[in-house]
Amino acid sequence: MKSKWNIFIWIFACLVIVNIVRGFFSEMVVTESVRQGSMEEAFTSKGVIVKYETLYSSGVRGTAEAHAIEGERVKKGENLVDVFGGDVDQTLISKLARVNERIAVINENRLGNSTFTNDAAKIESELTDSINKVIDAGYGKNIDVVADLKHRIAVLADRKAVVSGVKDSASNTLEQLENEKRDLEAQISAVRHSIYSASAGVFSHYLDGFEEVITPYNMHEFTPDEIDALIAEATSDKKKESNYICKVADNFRYFIAVPVSAEFASAMTVGKRVTLRFPELSGSSFNALVQTITPETDGRVVAIFETSRYVDSLILKRTANVEIIREKYSGFKVSVDSIKTLDDINGVYAVREGIMHFVPVEILYNTEETAIVRTKDSENPLKLYDEIIIKADSYEEGKTVRG
């Protein structure tokens, strides 16, 4: 029995010795798996949004009532603002504003035709939810949200009263509001000055004073330093004065002026397309035309891109961070350290069945650490999930390796 254990011990010892000896003759290597991937040749900078903006002045001094909502798309000929000048009772204007808001909420929510029109429990639940949202918005000091919710609560309360039989239907409520609106308008119509949109676009009553400073007509004149200065001024707390009351920005065609390095711009051609992305606003990217590249100043140029792609809230901004994607490369993603040269051919060493094999590849794009490559030899292709060598003491076709 004891002799049998001795045999097992000797066998185990021999195996250990064999592995140690093999370690002297087969080196340790570091490997990675080949993956699919993509990389972008991009430049990130802050740019100026340049658009066609139609400005509107009131023509008279007084109180303004906006009919269009901030950021809303408006049609040509749409009533944007009413300005009430002269000696007008401010109480009447406030009442009219509230009536218009109530009418808008009723029409928008269409509670009279909703699935819970006659379900008091659902209306009560909606009321509770809206009240809780008002409380949350109040803590967050979000005044616009509070105002919208208060109007919705009023409409829901009206509907609840209708369902419980306390008052007439919502259609009568809407009719009463329309009658009240006509009465109020009749009282103040003598001092009303209405402003209508001369073109379609996006409405805004917020004016930053740059509307006539940065335009499609003068954007080609700015140097990189001047664009930097405009961005700094536009993003500061100090705002310019404006003599206008509102504006409509063309959202079908606008421009982005971005200071970029002359080296990066050298591979762009006027009239060709690049890809843009606004990371703060949207994760999606879209095509834009290279409209202008200004002369170089101290290693930089201003690249101006033209697009008609609508990006939510972008058209109302004066500045934005933008990623300019000159090219996107897709293929096999490998470490730069794995790429070697054999007979003046770039390639990687793949480990297959414990043997080192050289696989030729074409480098599509690389940074200091990562490269995108594709197979160069169809008879000896690189394969997805191939194990390739990042580090080894030596590289040799047909060499036995161990991980």
C-alpha positions as CSV (number, residue, x, y, z in Angstrom):
1,M,0.0,0.0,0.0
2,K,2.8,2.3,0.9
3,S,4.6,1.6,-2.3
4,K,1.5,2.6,-4.3
5,W,1.5,6.1,-2.6
6,N,5.2,6.5,-3.4
7,I,4.5,5.9,-7.1
8,F,1.8,8.6,-7.1
9,I,4.1,11.0,-5.4
10,W,6.9,10.4,-7.9
11,I,4.4,10.8,-10.8
12,F,3.2,14.2,-9.4
13,A,6.8,15.3,-8.8
14,C,7.7,14.5,-12.4
15,L,4.8,16.4,-13.8
16,V,5.8,19.5,-11.7
17,I,9.3,19.2,-13.0
18,V,8.1,18.9,-16.6
19,N,6.0,22.0,-16.3
20,I,8.9,24.0,-14.8
21,V,11.2,22.9,-17.6
22,R,8.6,23.8,-20.2
23,G,8.4,27.2,-18.6
24,F,12.0,27.8,-19.4
25,F,11.5,27.0,-23.0
26,S,8.0,28.5,-23.7
27,E,7.6,32.1,-22.7
28,M,4.6,33.8,-21.1
29,V,2.6,36.0,-23.5
30,V,-0.2,38.6,-23.0
31,T,-3.2,38.3,-25.3
32,E,-6.6,39.9,-26.1
33,S,-9.7,38.9,-28.0
34,V,-10.5,40.5,-31.3
35,R,-13.8,42.5,-31.1
36,Q,-15.9,44.4,-33.6
37,G,-15.8,48.1,-33.0
38,S,-15.8,51.6,-34.4
39,M,-13.9,54.9,-33.9
40,E,-14.5,58.4,-34.9
41,E,-12.1,61.0,-36.2
42,A,-13.6,63.9,-34.4
43,F,-13.0,67.4,-33.0
44,T,-14.9,68.8,-30.1
45,S,-15.4,72.5,-29.5
46,K,-17.9,75.1,-28.5
47,G,-19.6,76.8,-31.4
48,V,-22.0,79.6,-32.3
49,I,-25.5,78.9,-33.6
50,V,-26.2,81.2,-36.6
51,K,-29.7,81.5,-37.9
52,Y,-32.1,83.7,-39.8
53,E,-34.0,85.5,-37.1
54,T,-37.0,87.8,-37.9
55,L,-37.3,90.4,-35.1
56,Y,-40.5,92.1,-34.2
57,S,-41.0,95.4,-32.3
58,S,-44.3,96.4,-30.7
59,G,-44.6,99.8,-32.4
60,V,-46.3,101.1,-29.2
61,R,-45.4,101.2,-25.6
62,G,-47.6,99.0,-23.4
63,T,-48.2,95.5,-22.0
64,A,-47.7,92.4,-24.2
65,E,-49.6,89.2,-24.3
66,A,-48.0,86.3,-26.1
67,H,-50.2,83.9,-28.0
68,A,-47.3,81.7,-29.1
69,I,-45.4,79.6,-26.6
70,E,-41.6,79.8,-26.1
71,G,-40.0,77.3,-28.5
72,E,-43.2,76.6,-30.4
73,R,-43.2,76.2,-34.1
74,V,-45.4,78.9,-35.7
75,K,-46.8,79.3,-39.2
76,K,-46.6,82.3,-41.5
77,G,-49.3,84.8,-40.6
78,E,-49.9,83.4,-37.1
79,N,-50.7,85.8,-34.3
80,L,-47.6,86.0,-32.1
81,V,-48.2,88.8,-29.6
82,D,-50.8,91.4,-28.8
83,V,-49.5,94.6,-27.3
84,F,-52.0,96.7,-25.3
85,G,-50.9,100.4,-25.3
86,G,-52.4,103.5,-23.9
87,D,-54.5,103.7,-20.8
88,V,-55.7,100.2,-20.4
89,D,-56.9,98.4,-17.3
90,Q,-54.2,95.8,-16.5
91,T,-56.7,93.7,-14.7
92,L,-58.6,93.1,-17.9
93,I,-55.4,92.0,-19.6
94,S,-54.6,89.6,-16.8
95,K,-58.1,88.2,-16.9
96,L,-57.8,87.7,-20.7
97,A,-54.5,85.9,-20.3
98,R,-56.0,83.5,-17.8
99,V,-59.0,82.8,-19.9
100,N,-56.8,82.1,-23.0
101,E,-54.7,79.7,-20.9
102,R,-57.8,77.9,-19.6
103,I,-59.2,77.5,-23.1
104,A,-55.8,76.2,-24.4
105,V,-55.6,73.6,-21.6
106,I,-59.1,72.4,-22.3
107,N,-58.5,72.1,-26.0
108,E,-55.1,70.4,-25.4
109,N,-56.2,67.8,-22.9
110,R,-59.7,67.2,-24.5
111,L,-60.9,66.0,-21.1
112,G,-64.5,66.0,-22.4
113,N,-63.7,63.1,-24.8
114,S,-61.2,61.2,-22.6
115,T,-61.6,57.6,-21.6
116,F,-62.2,58.7,-17.9
117,T,-64.7,61.4,-18.7
118,N,-67.4,59.9,-16.5
119,D,-65.1,58.0,-14.0
120,A,-65.0,60.1,-10.9
121,A,-62.3,57.9,-9.3
122,K,-59.9,58.3,-12.2
123,I,-60.5,62.1,-12.2
124,E,-59.8,62.2,-8.5
125,S,-56.6,60.2,-9.0
126,E,-55.5,62.6,-11.8
127,L,-56.3,65.5,-9.5
128,T,-54.2,64.1,-6.7
129,D,-51.3,63.3,-9.1
130,S,-51.4,66.9,-10.5
131,I,-51.5,68.4,-7.0
132,N,-48.4,66.3,-6.0
133,K,-46.6,67.5,-9.1
134,V,-47.4,71.1,-8.2
135,I,-45.9,70.6,-4.7
136,D,-42.7,69.0,-6.3
137,A,-42.5,71.8,-8.9
138,G,-42.9,74.4,-6.1
139,Y,-40.0,73.0,-4.2
140,G,-38.0,73.0,-7.4
141,K,-39.0,76.6,-8.1
142,N,-40.2,75.6,-11.6
143,I,-42.8,78.4,-12.0
144,D,-43.8,77.5,-15.6
145,V,-44.6,73.9,-14.6
146,V,-46.6,75.1,-11.6
147,A,-48.7,77.5,-13.8
148,D,-49.4,74.7,-16.3
149,L,-50.5,72.3,-13.6
150,K,-52.7,74.8,-11.9
151,H,-54.7,75.2,-15.1
152,R,-54.9,71.5,-15.6
153,I,-56.2,71.1,-12.0
154,A,-58.8,73.8,-12.7
155,V,-60.0,71.9,-15.7
156,L,-60.0,68.6,-13.8
157,A,-62.0,70.2,-11.0
158,D,-64.5,71.4,-13.6
159,R,-64.8,68.0,-15.0
160,K,-65.2,66.5,-11.5
161,A,-68.0,68.9,-10.9
162,V,-69.7,67.9,-14.1
163,V,-69.5,64.2,-13.3
164,S,-70.9,64.7,-9.8
165,G,-73.7,66.8,-11.3
166,V,-72.7,70.0,-9.6
167,K,-72.3,71.9,-12.9
168,D,-72.9,71.6,-16.6
169,S,-70.7,69.8,-19.1
170,A,-67.2,70.9,-20.2
171,S,-68.6,72.0,-23.5
172,N,-70.6,74.6,-21.7
173,T,-67.5,75.6,-19.6
174,L,-65.6,76.1,-22.8
175,E,-68.5,78.1,-24.3
176,Q,-68.6,80.3,-21.2
177,L,-64.8,80.9,-21.5
178,E,-65.1,81.8,-25.2
179,N,-67.9,84.3,-24.3
180,E,-65.8,85.8,-21.5
181,K,-62.9,86.1,-23.9
182,R,-65.0,88.0,-26.5
183,D,-66.3,90.3,-23.8
184,L,-62.8,91.1,-22.5
185,E,-61.4,91.5,-26.0
186,A,-64.2,94.0,-26.8
187,Q,-63.3,96.1,-23.8
188,I,-59.6,96.4,-24.7
189,S,-59.7,96.1,-28.6
190,A,-59.3,99.9,-29.0
191,V,-55.7,99.7,-27.6
192,R,-54.6,96.4,-29.1
193,H,-51.7,96.1,-31.5
194,S,-51.4,92.6,-32.9
195,I,-48.1,91.2,-34.3
196,Y,-48.3,88.4,-36.9
197,S,-45.5,86.1,-38.1
198,A,-44.0,87.1,-41.4
199,S,-42.5,83.6,-41.9
200,A,-42.7,80.1,-40.4
201,G,-40.2,79.1,-37.7
202,V,-39.6,78.8,-34.0
203,F,-41.1,81.5,-31.7
204,S,-39.2,83.1,-28.8
205,H,-39.8,86.1,-26.6
206,Y,-36.3,85.7,-25.1
207,L,-33.9,88.1,-26.9
208,D,-30.2,88.1,-25.9
209,G,-29.1,91.1,-28.0
210,F,-27.0,89.1,-30.4
211,E,-29.7,88.8,-33.0
212,E,-28.1,91.6,-35.2
213,V,-24.5,90.8,-34.1
214,I,-24.2,87.2,-35.3
215,T,-26.1,86.7,-38.6
216,P,-25.7,84.5,-41.7
217,Y,-24.7,87.7,-43.5
218,N,-21.6,88.5,-41.4
219,M,-20.6,85.0,-40.0
220,H,-17.8,84.7,-42.6
221,E,-16.0,87.7,-41.2
222,F,-15.3,86.4,-37.8
223,T,-11.9,85.1,-36.8
224,P,-11.4,82.2,-34.3
225,D,-10.6,84.7,-31.5
226,E,-13.6,86.8,-32.3
227,I,-15.8,83.7,-32.1
228,D,-14.3,82.8,-28.7
229,A,-15.0,86.3,-27.5
230,L,-18.6,86.1,-28.7
231,I,-19.1,82.8,-27.0
232,A,-17.7,84.1,-23.7
233,E,-20.0,87.2,-23.9
234,A,-23.1,85.1,-24.8
235,T,-22.5,82.7,-22.0
236,S,-21.9,85.4,-19.4
237,D,-24.5,86.7,-16.9
238,K,-24.4,90.1,-18.6
239,K,-27.0,90.4,-21.3
240,K,-27.4,92.9,-24.1
241,E,-30.2,95.3,-24.3
242,S,-32.8,94.7,-27.1
243,N,-35.4,97.1,-28.6
244,Y,-37.5,94.2,-29.9
245,I,-40.3,92.3,-28.3
246,C,-40.0,88.8,-29.8
247,K,-38.5,86.9,-32.7
248,V,-39.1,83.9,-35.0
249,A,-36.0,81.8,-36.0
250,D,-35.9,79.8,-39.2
251,N,-35.5,76.2,-38.2
252,F,-35.3,74.9,-41.7
253,R,-31.9,76.3,-42.4
254,Y,-29.2,77.4,-39.9
255,F,-25.5,77.3,-39.4
256,I,-22.9,76.4,-36.8
257,A,-19.6,78.4,-36.7
258,V,-16.9,76.5,-34.8
259,P,-13.2,77.4,-34.2
260,V,-11.1,74.3,-35.0
261,S,-7.5,73.5,-35.6
262,A,-6.2,74.2,-39.1
263,E,-4.8,70.7,-39.1
264,F,-8.2,69.1,-38.5
265,A,-9.9,71.4,-41.0
266,S,-7.3,70.6,-43.7
267,A,-9.0,67.3,-44.4
268,M,-12.4,68.9,-44.8
269,T,-13.6,70.2,-48.1
270,V,-16.2,73.0,-48.7
271,G,-19.3,71.4,-50.2
272,K,-18.7,68.0,-48.7
273,R,-20.5,66.6,-45.7
274,V,-19.5,65.8,-42.2
275,T,-21.4,64.5,-39.2
276,L,-22.3,66.7,-36.2
277,R,-23.4,65.8,-32.7
278,F,-24.6,68.0,-29.9
279,P,-23.8,65.9,-26.8
280,E,-25.6,68.2,-24.3
281,L,-28.8,68.1,-26.3
282,S,-29.0,64.7,-28.1
283,G,-27.0,61.5,-28.5
284,S,-28.0,61.3,-32.1
285,S,-25.8,62.6,-35.0
286,F,-26.7,64.1,-38.4
287,N,-25.1,65.2,-41.6
288,A,-24.1,68.8,-42.2
289,L,-22.6,70.6,-45.2
290,V,-19.2,72.3,-44.9
291,Q,-20.3,75.8,-45.9
292,T,-17.1,77.8,-45.3
293,I,-13.6,77.4,-43.9
294,T,-12.1,80.8,-43.1
295,P,-8.4,81.7,-43.5
296,E,-6.0,80.3,-40.9
297,T,-5.2,82.5,-37.9
298,D,-2.6,81.3,-35.4
299,G,-3.1,77.7,-36.3
300,R,-6.9,77.9,-36.2
301,V,-9.8,78.5,-38.6
302,V,-13.5,79.0,-38.3
303,A,-15.4,76.1,-39.9
304,I,-19.0,76.9,-40.7
305,F,-21.5,74.1,-41.2
306,E,-25.0,74.3,-42.7
307,T,-27.9,72.0,-41.9
308,S,-31.6,71.8,-41.9
309,R,-31.9,69.0,-39.3
310,Y,-34.1,70.0,-36.4
311,V,-32.6,69.4,-33.0
312,D,-34.9,70.1,-30.1
313,S,-34.1,73.3,-28.3
314,L,-31.0,73.9,-30.4
315,I,-32.5,76.6,-32.6
316,L,-33.1,78.8,-29.5
317,K,-29.6,78.5,-28.3
318,R,-26.8,81.0,-29.1
319,T,-23.9,78.6,-28.3
320,A,-23.5,74.9,-27.9
321,N,-20.8,72.2,-27.6
322,V,-20.5,70.4,-30.9
323,E,-18.6,67.3,-32.0
324,I,-17.5,67.4,-35.6
325,I,-17.1,63.8,-36.8
326,R,-14.9,63.9,-40.0
327,E,-14.9,60.2,-40.5
328,K,-16.2,57.0,-38.8
329,Y,-14.2,53.8,-39.1
330,S,-15.7,50.3,-38.4
331,G,-13.9,47.0,-38.3
332,F,-11.9,44.9,-35.9
333,K,-10.9,46.8,-32.7
334,V,-7.4,45.9,-31.4
335,S,-4.7,47.3,-29.3
336,V,-2.0,49.3,-31.1
337,D,0.6,47.2,-29.2
338,S,-0.6,44.1,-31.0
339,I,0.2,45.4,-34.4
340,K,3.6,44.2,-35.7
341,T,5.4,44.4,-39.0
342,L,6.7,41.3,-41.0
343,D,8.4,41.9,-44.4
344,D,7.0,45.4,-44.4
345,I,3.5,44.2,-43.9
346,N,1.3,45.2,-41.0
347,G,-0.4,42.5,-39.1
348,V,-1.1,40.8,-35.8
349,Y,0.1,37.5,-34.3
350,A,-2.9,35.2,-33.6
351,V,-2.6,32.2,-31.3
352,R,-4.3,29.2,-32.8
353,E,-4.0,25.8,-31.2
354,G,-1.1,27.1,-29.2
355,I,0.8,28.2,-32.3
356,M,1.8,31.8,-33.2
357,H,0.5,32.8,-36.7
358,F,1.1,36.2,-38.4
359,V,-2.2,37.6,-39.9
360,P,-1.8,40.6,-42.3
361,V,-4.2,43.5,-41.6
362,E,-4.9,47.0,-43.0
363,I,-5.0,49.8,-40.4
364,L,-8.1,52.0,-41.0
365,Y,-7.6,54.4,-38.1
366,N,-5.7,54.5,-34.8
367,T,-5.0,56.5,-31.7
368,E,-2.0,56.0,-29.4
369,E,-3.7,53.0,-27.8
370,T,-6.4,51.5,-30.1
371,A,-6.7,50.7,-33.8
372,I,-9.5,49.8,-36.2
373,V,-8.2,47.2,-38.7
374,R,-9.6,44.9,-41.4
375,T,-8.4,41.7,-43.0
376,K,-5.8,42.2,-45.8
377,D,-5.4,38.6,-46.9
378,S,-8.7,36.7,-47.6
379,E,-6.8,33.4,-47.5
380,N,-5.4,34.2,-44.0
381,P,-8.2,36.4,-42.5
382,L,-8.4,37.8,-39.0
383,K,-11.4,36.4,-37.3
384,L,-13.8,37.8,-34.6
385,Y,-12.7,36.6,-31.2
386,D,-9.3,35.5,-32.4
387,E,-6.7,35.5,-29.6
388,I,-4.0,37.9,-30.6
389,I,-0.7,38.7,-28.8
390,I,-0.2,42.1,-27.2
391,K,3.1,41.3,-25.5
392,A,5.7,38.6,-26.0
393,D,9.5,38.3,-25.7
394,S,9.8,37.4,-29.3
395,Y,7.5,36.9,-32.4
396,E,8.0,34.1,-34.9
397,E,5.7,32.3,-37.3
398,G,4.9,28.8,-36.1
399,K,6.3,29.4,-32.6
400,T,4.7,27.4,-29.7
401,V,3.3,29.7,-27.0
402,R,1.4,29.4,-23.8
403,G,-0.9,32.0,-22.1
